Amino acid sequence: MAFSCGHLFRLLNALFAPAAAIVGFACLLTFVFILYQPTPGPGVAQQLGWQSWDAVTTADYFQNGGQVTDPGSTPQDQSSGLSSSTDWWNVTMPEDDSQNYPTDTWMPLWPHDTGLSEIAITRCFVPPELVGRMCEPETTIEQDAIKGNWVRVDRDLNKESGVWTLNIYYRRTRRLDIPLITDMRLLPTGELPTPPTDLWVKVEHSIRDGVMRAEPLYLWYKTGKTMQEMSVEDKDNIITEIDVLFGEDRTWYGFEKLEPPVTPEQEGRMSSVYVTYRKGVKPVPRAPPLHFSNDGRFRILQVADLHYSVSRGVCRDTVLDPCVASDNLTNSLLGHVLDLETPDLVVFTGDQLNGQGTSWDPKSVLAKFAAEVTDRKIPWAAVFGNHDEENGDVKAEQLKMMQALPYSLVERGPKDIHGVGNYVLKVRSADRSMTHLLTLYFLDSGAYSKGTKLIGSSNNLAQLIPLNARSSQTSRPTLETCGIDNSDQITPTMRKLAKPNALMFFHIPLQESYGTPDTDSRTGQPLDIGLHELEGPGSAKNSDGMFDNGLTKALESQNLAAGVIPEVKVVANGHCHITEDCKRVQDVWLCFGGGGSYSGYGKVGFDRRFRVYDISDYGETIKTYKRSEHDEVLDEFILAGRGAAPYNGQA
């Protein structure tokens, strides 16, 4: 049969219709999901909760240390209007409006003041985040409207022990006519809460559901008054949040343990599991702005390489006997050193977490690592180490957790700089001038020193130092501040126009930390103070020149006639637990903190220790030493300022 043009056209027509439909549908999907970019309007700054017409701010609560501030404000702005008897750093910042928090999201770090109306426990045979709402408790539209949507506590109670995942769910409501939960109990089968009342409700599933050979344990909760019936004291006793703690250590700030443990601890095999809860609102205390004392002093304690775990820790390389629960022993030692040194700032220089499979729940570990510091109301900062991102939450989430702890000064830093936690803190004078006297840089040195580069290196430094560019050069030394007139001791030739001295903190050392030290022109001795070469180098194998292209090029003054002096006088590292020397290389001091934790590796005979930076003369003089576990002060030495070795250009 001959093939005619008519057959061809009919064939093309039959193919064209479905092909055109497919192409048209593909173009529609491309436009909707890729090309279409709606213009942001006023609504982009709002998130309407299902029970509230209040606008929910899109600002990151923890980016501002748990407070909402005017981005253009300065310490001078904040101190305006103070009486002459009030110190400028004692300014109380406005608190965030908790009414703007969404009620259908589990965010235990937020200081929610909205109560809970119902609790449930459900099992799921797959991780619930993979199946949406399939594993949620049963509900109806009417129940959601009255009591609130179900919110999952995103912590698997059966993480180490169960056959399936087990999660707590709750409802949260802002309605004034719904009874709110005021108490919870965990009771075995057949036992009732006391005193008995109809207000107690038993949750259907055992909180040990799925744990083999475990006696059932049931969660009971008690509802009380409605919000409109409550007094101020009553509102402080409603349960506003539920969380889960792994391990036997302290809870997150503001939370309490619900005894007994859901899963008891089996030492060496399994960590305990606790339900924790918060009553009322527990505002997180915030650190005041950093400032020198009236006599021009500021002291920093460096804490390196804690290596804490979800468990209470295992002792390593120590003659301490008995040595059990190494994390707790280290906290006790740290508390003792804090009482002796009374620092103005504590800096954790990485490896707060042990990693290596033992810190699999970072939140439970972070709840305890700074406890001794926060108990003493001391401001603190931190950087990340290579072990901090081995297990569990990524660094960005850990940073938010650290920001939510009391007296934290940790910042996220610019997102266009490599890593998380690259930021600058300034230490000011105590008088009303609030003069910037000292700069503290904090850098993320990345994950593993065996990598090809460190930190993103000079790029990180080159991008971070401009953040300090707003601080114009000042006339130094500034010994007459704070009402103390020492001008008769300072000749014009002693003054210079320069940036304040700076210290820099990051975890993994530079290659130059193992280089040839400078020589003290006064004595002819190498400027290398402390123990080293007890272990191999811990620096990265390759570098893109952070030291040569960054540290030595960032000078304190553009006036070269005053001398080629670096702005950063000291670099403080951790990572190498039994290296604890300070070495000056090309006028920059490169210092190790030395291991202070019984949970990290060490060496028998090498005491645990912490490095102290004692800054005086309003930032001009920097002295350092170590405080050992036996209360010895080791290798006290002046790094910069009066009594220090001359710089190479001044020798």
C-alpha positions in Angstrom: 0.0 0.0 0.0 1.5 3.3 -1.1 2.3 5.9 1.5 0.6 9.1 0.6 0.9 12.7 1.9 -2.5 12.3 3.5 -1.2 9.5 5.7 1.8 11.6 6.6 -0.3 14.6 7.7 -2.6 12.3 9.7 0.4 10.7 11.5 1.9 14.1 12.3 -1.4 15.4 13.6 -1.8 12.3 15.9 1.7 12.9 17.3 1.5 16.7 17.6 -1.5 16.9 20.0 0.0 14.8 22.9 3.5 16.3 22.2 2.2 19.8 22.4 0.3 19.0 25.6 3.5 17.5 27.2 5.7 20.5 26.2 3.0 23.0 27.3 2.7 21.3 30.7 6.5 21.2 31.1 6.7 24.9 30.3 3.9 25.7 32.8 5.8 23.8 35.6 9.1 25.6 34.6 7.3 28.9 34.9 5.6 28.2 38.2 8.5 26.6 40.1 11.5 28.2 38.5 10.9 31.4 36.6 8.1 32.9 38.6 9.5 35.1 41.4 6.8 37.0 43.2 7.6 40.6 44.2 8.1 40.8 47.9 5.4 42.9 49.5 4.6 43.9 53.1 3.3 40.3 53.7 6.8 38.8 53.4 7.6 40.1 56.9 4.5 38.4 58.4 3.7 34.9 59.3 0.1 34.6 60.4 -0.4 32.0 63.1 -3.5 30.0 63.0 -4.7 31.5 66.2 -3.2 35.0 66.0 -3.2 37.9 63.6 0.0 39.3 65.0 2.9 39.7 62.7 5.8 37.3 63.3 9.2 38.9 62.9 11.5 37.3 60.3 14.6 38.5 62.2 16.7 35.8 63.6 16.1 35.9 67.3 19.5 34.4 68.2 21.4 36.6 65.8 20.9 39.4 68.3 21.6 37.4 71.4 18.0 36.8 72.1 17.0 40.4 71.8 15.7 42.8 69.2 17.8 45.9 68.8 18.0 48.7 66.4 20.6 47.6 63.9 21.9 51.1 63.8 22.4 51.5 67.5 25.7 51.9 69.2 26.9 51.5 72.8 26.8 55.3 72.9 23.2 55.3 71.8 22.2 52.7 74.3 23.9 54.6 77.2 22.2 57.9 76.5 19.9 59.1 79.3 21.7 57.2 82.0 22.2 58.8 85.4 25.8 59.7 86.3 25.8 56.9 88.9 24.9 54.2 86.4 27.6 52.3 84.5 27.0 52.5 80.8 27.2 48.7 80.3 24.2 48.1 82.7 21.7 49.1 80.1 18.7 46.7 79.9 17.8 45.9 76.4 14.1 45.5 75.3 12.9 41.9 75.4 11.3 40.3 72.3 7.6 40.1 72.2 6.7 36.4 72.8 3.2 37.0 71.5 4.7 37.0 68.0 6.1 33.4 68.3 4.2 30.8 66.2 2.3 28.3 68.2 2.5 25.4 65.8 6.3 25.0 65.7 8.6 23.3 68.2 11.3 25.8 69.1 12.4 25.0 72.7 15.0 27.8 72.6 12.3 30.5 72.3 11.0 31.9 75.6 7.4 31.1 74.9 4.8 32.2 77.5 1.9 30.4 75.8 0.6 27.3 77.6 0.0 23.8 76.5 -3.5 22.3 76.3 -3.0 18.6 75.5 -0.2 16.0 75.3 0.1 12.7 73.3 2.7 10.1 72.5 2.8 8.3 69.1 4.9 5.6 67.5 6.1 5.7 64.0 7.9 3.0 62.0 9.8 5.5 59.9 11.3 8.8 60.9 8.2 11.1 61.2 9.9 14.0 59.3 9.8 11.8 56.2 6.1 11.1 56.2 4.7 14.5 57.1 1.7 14.4 59.4 1.0 10.7 59.0 2.3 9.8 62.5 0.5 12.7 64.3 -2.2 12.0 66.8 -5.8 11.9 65.5 -7.5 15.3 65.4 -10.3 17.3 63.8 -10.5 20.8 62.4 -12.6 21.8 65.4 -10.1 20.5 67.9 -7.3 22.2 66.1 -9.2 25.5 66.2 -9.9 25.1 69.9 -6.8 23.5 71.4 -4.2 24.2 68.8 -2.4 22.2 66.2 -0.3 19.2 67.2 3.4 20.0 67.5 6.0 17.2 67.5 8.8 17.4 70.0 11.5 16.5 67.5 13.5 14.2 69.8 13.1 10.4 69.4 12.6 8.8 72.9 13.7 5.5 71.5 16.9 6.8 69.8 19.2 4.3 71.4 16.8 1.6 72.7 13.5 1.2 70.8 12.2 -0.8 67.9 10.4 2.2 66.4 10.6 6.0 66.8 8.6 7.4 69.7 7.7 11.1 69.9 5.8 13.4 72.3 3.3 15.7 70.7 1.5 18.7 72.3 -1.0 21.4 71.5 -0.3 25.0 72.3 -3.1 27.6 72.5 -3.5 31.4 73.0 -7.2 31.1 73.7 -8.3 32.4 77.0 -11.0 29.8 77.7 -9.0 26.6 77.5 -7.6 24.9 80.6 -3.8 24.8 80.5 -1.4 22.1 81.7 0.3 22.8 85.1 1.9 19.5 86.0 3.2 16.2 84.7 4.0 12.8 86.2 5.5 9.5 85.0 3.9 6.5 86.7 4.0 2.7 86.2 1.0 0.7 85.3 -1.8 0.8 88.0 -0.4 3.8 89.9 -2.5 7.0 90.0 -1.3 10.6 90.6 -1.7 12.0 94.1 -3.8 13.8 95.2 -6.4 12.2 93.0 -8.5 14.6 90.9 -10.5 14.5 87.7 -8.1 17.1 86.2 -5.4 14.4 85.6 -5.3 12.9 82.1 -3.4 9.7 81.2 -1.6 9.6 77.8 -2.6 6.5 75.9 0.8 5.0 74.9 3.5 4.1 77.3 6.5 6.4 77.1 8.6 3.2 76.9 6.6 1.8 74.0 9.0 -0.1 71.7 11.7 -0.8 74.4 12.1 -4.5 74.8 11.7 -5.9 78.3 11.0 -2.5 79.8 8.2 -2.0 82.3 5.5 0.3 80.9 5.6 3.9 82.2 2.8 6.3 81.5 2.8 10.1 81.2 0.0 11.9 83.1 -0.7 15.6 82.8 -2.9 17.9 84.9 -4.9 20.8 83.5 -5.7 23.8 85.7 -7.2 27.2 85.1 -7.8 28.9 81.9 -5.6 31.9 81.0 -8.4 34.4 81.8 -8.7 32.9 85.3 -5.0 33.0 86.1 -3.1 35.4 88.3 0.5 36.4 87.5 1.7 33.7 89.9 -0.5 31.1 88.2 1.0 32.0 84.8 4.5 31.3 86.1 3.4 27.7 86.8 1.9 26.7 83.5 4.1 24.3 81.4 5.2 26.3 78.3 7.7 23.8 76.7 8.7 20.1 76.6 12.1 18.8 75.6 14.1 15.6 75.9 17.6 15.3 77.5 20.0 12.5 76.8 22.5 11.7 79.5 22.7 12.3 83.3 23.9 15.9 83.2 22.1 19.1 83.7 19.1 20.2 81.6 19.0 23.1 79.2 18.7 26.5 80.9 15.2 27.0 82.4 14.2 23.3 82.1 13.6 20.7 84.8 13.9 16.9 84.7 10.7 14.8 85.0 11.7 11.9 87.1 12.1 8.9 86.8 14.2 8.6 83.6 12.3 7.2 80.6 15.3 4.9 80.0 17.8 4.4 82.9 21.5 4.7 82.2 23.4 1.5 81.4 27.0 2.6 81.8 29.1 2.0 78.8 26.1 0.8 76.8 23.3 3.3 76.8 22.7 6.9 78.0 19.7 7.7 80.1 16.7 9.6 78.6 14.7 12.2 80.5 11.6 14.2 79.6 12.3 17.9 80.6 9.9 20.8 80.8 9.9 24.5 81.4 7.3 26.4 83.5 6.5 29.9 82.7 9.0 32.1 81.0 12.7 31.9 82.0 14.4 34.9 80.3 18.0 34.0 79.3 20.5 36.4 81.1 22.5 38.3 78.6 26.1 39.3 78.8 26.9 43.0 79.3 29.1 44.7 76.8 32.8 43.9 77.3 34.7 46.6 79.2 37.9 47.2 81.0 37.9 47.8 84.8 38.3 51.3 86.1 42.0 50.7 86.6 42.4 49.5 83.0 42.5 45.7 83.3 40.8 42.9 81.4 41.4 39.2 81.9 40.6 36.3 79.4 40.6 32.6 80.3 41.1 30.3 77.3 39.5 26.8 77.6 40.7 24.4 75.0 39.4 21.0 73.9 36.9 19.9 76.4 35.8 16.9 74.4 32.5 16.4 76.2 30.1 13.5 75.4 26.4 12.7 75.9 27.6 10.4 78.7 29.5 11.7 81.7 32.7 11.0 79.9 35.7 8.6 80.2 39.0 9.7 81.7 42.1 9.7 79.5 45.8 9.8 80.2 45.8 10.9 83.8 47.2 9.6 87.1 44.0 10.9 88.8 42.6 8.0 90.8 39.7 7.4 91.0 38.8 9.1 87.7 35.2 8.6 86.6 32.7 10.9 84.9 35.5 12.9 83.3 33.2 15.6 82.0 32.0 16.3 85.5 35.6 16.3 86.9 36.7 18.7 84.2 33.8 21.0 85.1 34.8 21.0 88.7 38.4 21.8 87.8 37.2 24.6 85.5 35.0 26.0 88.3 38.0 26.0 90.6 40.2 27.9 88.1 37.4 30.4 87.4 37.2 31.2 91.2 41.0 31.7 91.3 41.3 33.8 88.2 37.9 35.7 88.1 38.2 36.4 84.4 36.2 39.0 82.6 35.7 36.7 79.5 36.1 33.0 78.9 36.9 31.8 75.4 36.3 28.2 74.3 38.6 27.5 71.5 37.0 24.5 69.8 36.3 20.8 70.3 33.7 21.5 72.9 32.2 18.2 71.6 34.2 15.0 71.6 32.7 13.7 68.4 33.8 10.2 67.5 30.3 8.8 68.1 30.0 9.9 71.7 28.4 13.4 71.3 25.6 12.2 69.0 23.2 14.6 70.6 25.0 18.0 70.5 22.2 19.8 72.4 22.6 17.6 75.5 26.3 18.2 75.4 26.1 21.9 74.9 23.7 22.2 77.9 26.7 21.4 80.2 29.9 22.5 78.6 29.7 26.2 79.7 27.8 25.5 83.0 30.6 26.5 85.3 31.0 29.8 83.4 27.3 30.7 83.2 26.8 29.8 86.9 29.3 32.5 87.7 27.6 35.0 85.3 30.8 35.4 83.3 30.5 36.4 79.6 31.9 33.9 77.2 32.6 33.3 73.5 33.5 30.3 71.4 34.8 29.0 68.1 34.3 25.6 66.5 36.9 22.8 66.3 37.2 19.8 64.0 35.3 17.4 66.3 32.3 19.8 66.8 30.7 18.8 63.6 31.3 15.1 63.5 27.9 14.0 64.9 24.4 15.4 65.0 23.5 19.0 64.4 25.5 21.1 61.9 27.5 24.1 63.2 24.9 26.6 62.3 22.4 24.8 64.6 24.9 24.4 67.3 25.7 28.1 67.1 22.0 29.0 67.7 22.0 26.7 70.7 25.1 28.5 72.1 23.5 31.9 71.5 20.5 30.8 73.6 22.7 30.0 76.6 23.2 32.6 79.4 25.9 35.2 79.0 26.8 34.1 75.5 28.6 36.5 73.1 28.8 34.0 70.3 27.8 35.4 66.9 27.0 33.8 63.5 29.1 36.3 61.6 28.9 37.2 57.9 27.4 34.4 55.8 29.7 35.2 52.9 32.8 34.2 54.8 33.8 30.6 54.9 32.6 28.7 58.0 30.3 29.6 60.9 31.2 31.8 63.8 33.6 34.4 62.3 33.0 37.5 64.3 34.6 40.5 66.2 34.1 41.6 69.7 35.3 45.0 71.0 36.4 45.7 74.6 35.8 49.4 75.6 36.8 51.6 78.4 34.7 51.8 81.6 34.3 55.6 81.4 31.6 57.4 79.5 33.8 57.8 76.4 33.4 54.0 75.8 36.7 54.1 74.0 37.5 51.0 71.9 40.7 49.7 73.6 41.0 46.0 72.6 39.8 43.9 69.6 39.0 40.2 69.8 38.7 38.2 66.5 37.1 34.8 66.3 37.5 32.5 63.3 36.2 29.1 62.2 39.3 27.1 61.3 37.3 24.3 59.5 37.1 20.6 60.1 40.3 18.7 59.7 43.9 19.8 59.8 44.8 17.1 57.2 42.8 19.1 54.6 44.5 21.3 52.0 43.7 24.7 53.5 43.0 26.3 56.9 40.1 28.5 57.6 39.6 29.7 54.0 42.6 31.4 55.4 43.7 34.8 54.3 40.3 35.2 52.6 38.6 34.9 56.0 41.0 37.3 57.7 40.8 39.7 54.8 37.0 39.8 55.0 36.8 39.8 58.8 39.2 42.6 59.6 37.2 45.2 57.6 34.4 44.5 60.1 36.6 46.4 62.5 37.4 49.1 60.0 34.7 51.4 61.6 37.0 51.7 64.6 39.2 54.5 63.6 42.8 54.7 64.8 43.1 56.3 68.2 45.8 58.1 70.1 47.7 55.4 72.1 48.5 54.7 74.9 45.2 55.8 76.5 46.4 55.7 80.1 44.4 58.8 81.2 41.0 57.3 80.7 38.6 56.5 83.4 39.4 59.6 85.4 43.1 58.6 85.9 45.4 61.3 84.7 48.8 59.9 83.8 49.6 62.4 81.1 52.6 63.6 83.0 54.2 60.2 82.5 53.7 60.2 78.7 55.8 62.2 76.4 54.6 63.2 72.9 57.1 60.7 71.3 55.4 57.9 73.2 52.1 58.5 71.6 51.0 57.1 68.3 47.9 57.0 66.1 47.0 53.3 65.8 44.3 50.7 66.0 43.8 49.0 69.4 45.8 45.8 70.1 44.0 42.6 69.0 43.9 39.0 69.9 42.6 36.3 67.6 41.1 32.9 68.5 40.7 29.8 66.3 41.1 26.1 66.8 43.6 24.6 64.4 47.1 26.2 64.5 48.9 27.6 61.5 52.0 26.1 60.0 54.0 29.0 61.3 53.3 27.9 64.9 56.0 25.2 64.2 58.4 27.6 62.5 61.6 29.4 63.7 60.9 31.9 66.5 62.0 35.5 66.7 65.0 36.3 68.9 64.8 38.7 71.9 67.2 41.5 70.9 67.8 42.2 74.6 69.0 38.7 75.6 69.6 36.8 72.3 67.2 34.1 73.4 64.5 32.6 71.2 61.0 33.9 72.0 59.5 30.5 72.5 58.0 30.0 76.0 56.5 26.7 77.2 56.4 23.0 76.3 56.3 21.8 72.7 57.4 18.9 70.5 55.6 16.4 72.8 53.4 15.6 69.8 53.5 16.0 66.1 52.5 19.2 64.3 48.7 19.8 64.3 48.5 22.4 61.5 47.1 21.9 58.1 49.3 20.3 55.5 48.9 23.2 53.1 48.0 26.9 53.5 47.1 29.7 51.2 49.1 32.2 53.2 46.9 33.4 56.0 50.0 34.3 58.0 52.0 36.0 55.3 49.1 37.6 53.4 46.9 38.3 56.4 48.3 38.6 59.9 51.6 40.2 59.0 49.9 42.6 56.5 47.2 43.8 58.8 49.1 46.6 60.6 48.1 48.6 63.6 49.0 51.8 61.9 49.3 53.0 58.3 52.1 55.3 59.4 55.1 53.2 58.7 57.3 55.7 60.5 55.8 54.4 63.7 57.1 50.9 62.9 55.8 47.9 61.1 53.8 46.4 63.9 50.9 44.0 63.4 47.5 44.8 64.7 47.0 41.2 65.9 49.5 40.7 68.7 48.4 37.2 69.7 46.9 34.2 68.0 45.4 31.7 70.4 44.8 28.1 69.3 43.7 24.8 70.7 43.7 21.4 69.0 47.0 20.1 70.3 46.5 19.1 73.9 50.0 18.6 75.0 51.5 21.5 73.2 51.3 24.7 75.3 54.0 27.1 74.2 53.8 30.7 73.0 56.2 31.4 70.1 56.7 34.8 68.4 57.1 34.6 64.7 57.6 37.8 62.6 56.3 39.9 65.6 53.1 37.8 66.0 52.7 35.6 69.1 51.3 32.1 68.3 50.1 30.5 71.5 48.5 27.1 72.3 46.1 26.7 75.2 47.1 23.3 76.3 44.5 20.6 77.2 42.4 21.3 80.2 40.0 18.4 80.1 40.3 14.9 81.5 38.0 13.8 78.6 40.5 14.7 75.9 43.8 12.9 75.2 46.8 14.0 77.3 50.0 12.6 78.6 50.7 11.1 82.0 52.8 13.7 83.9 51.4 16.6 81.8 49.0 18.4 84.1 45.7 19.7 82.7 46.0 23.5 82.3 44.2 26.7 81.1 45.8 29.7 79.5 45.2 33.2 80.9 45.6 36.5 79.0 46.0 39.3 81.5 45.6 42.7 79.7 46.4 45.9 81.5 47.3 49.5 80.9 43.9 49.9 79.1 44.9 47.3 76.4 48.5 48.3 75.9 50.1 45.5 77.9 49.4 41.8 77.3 50.7 39.2 79.7 50.0 35.4 79.6 50.5 32.4 81.8 49.0 29.0 82.4 47.1 27.8 85.5 47.6 24.1 86.1 45.3 21.5 87.8 47.6 21.8 90.8 47.2 25.6 91.1 50.7 26.2 89.6 51.2 29.4 87.6 53.4 28.4 84.7 55.5 30.5 82.2 54.3 34.0 83.1 55.5 36.2 80.3 54.8 39.7 78.8 53.9 39.4 75.1 53.2 43.1 74.3 53.5 46.4 76.0 55.7 47.5 78.9 58.5 45.0 79.5 57.9 43.0 76.3 60.6 42.1 73.8 61.0 44.9 71.1 59.5 44.2 67.7 61.8 43.3 64.9 61.5 46.7 63.3 62.4 48.4 66.6 65.3 46.2 67.6 
